[in-house]
Amino acid sequence: MVPREILDRMARCRTREEGHRTGIEIARETIERILPRVSGLQVSAPFGKVETALAVLGKSAVEIPRDG
């Protein structure tokens, strides 16, 4: 179930771009809130839009592990 606060926040978006930005902000905030309690997370690329997934990761406290 999506909390009412999130639904209201998205409902206030007046343009598609604003909705996209707000969705990324909400995802980032959620990651930052749950990260101390989990051992990992997975971010998917909706409809193959990898830039959106990267934007979520780029704005979060998540470190991307590097090989080596």
C-alpha positions in Angstrom: 0.0 0.0 0.0 1.3 3.4 -0.9 1.1 5.9 2.0 -1.3 8.8 1.5 1.6 11.3 2.0 3.3 9.9 -1.1 0.1 9.9 -3.2 -0.6 13.5 -2.2 2.9 14.5 -3.1 2.7 12.9 -6.5 -0.8 14.4 -7.0 0.6 17.9 -6.6 2.9 17.5 -9.6 1.6 19.5 -12.5 3.8 18.3 -15.3 5.2 14.9 -16.4 8.7 16.2 -15.7 7.8 17.4 -12.2 6.3 14.0 -11.5 9.4 12.3 -12.8 11.6 14.4 -10.5 9.4 13.9 -7.5 9.3 10.2 -8.1 13.1 10.1 -8.1 13.3 12.2 -4.9 10.8 9.8 -3.2 12.9 6.8 -4.3 16.1 8.4 -3.0 14.5 9.3 0.3 13.1 5.8 0.7 16.6 4.3 0.0 18.2 6.6 2.5 15.6 5.7 5.1 15.8 1.9 4.7 19.5 1.5 3.8 20.7 1.1 7.5 18.2 -1.8 7.9 19.0 -3.9 4.8 22.0 -5.6 3.4 21.3 -4.5 -0.2 18.7 -3.2 -2.6 17.8 -3.5 -6.2 16.8 -0.7 -8.5 15.0 -1.5 -11.7 14.9 0.5 -14.9 11.2 1.2 -15.6 10.3 0.6 -19.2 14.1 0.2 -20.0 14.8 3.8 -18.9 18.2 3.2 -17.4 18.8 7.0 -16.8 16.0 6.9 -14.3 17.5 4.1 -12.3 20.9 5.8 -12.4 19.3 9.1 -11.3 17.9 7.3 -8.2 21.3 5.8 -7.4 23.2 9.0 -8.1 21.0 10.9 -5.7 21.1 8.3 -2.9 23.7 7.4 -0.3 24.2 4.1 -2.0 27.8 3.3 -3.1 28.1 1.2 -6.3 30.7 -1.6 -5.6 33.5 -1.8 -8.1 35.3 -4.9 -9.1 38.9 -5.3 -8.0 
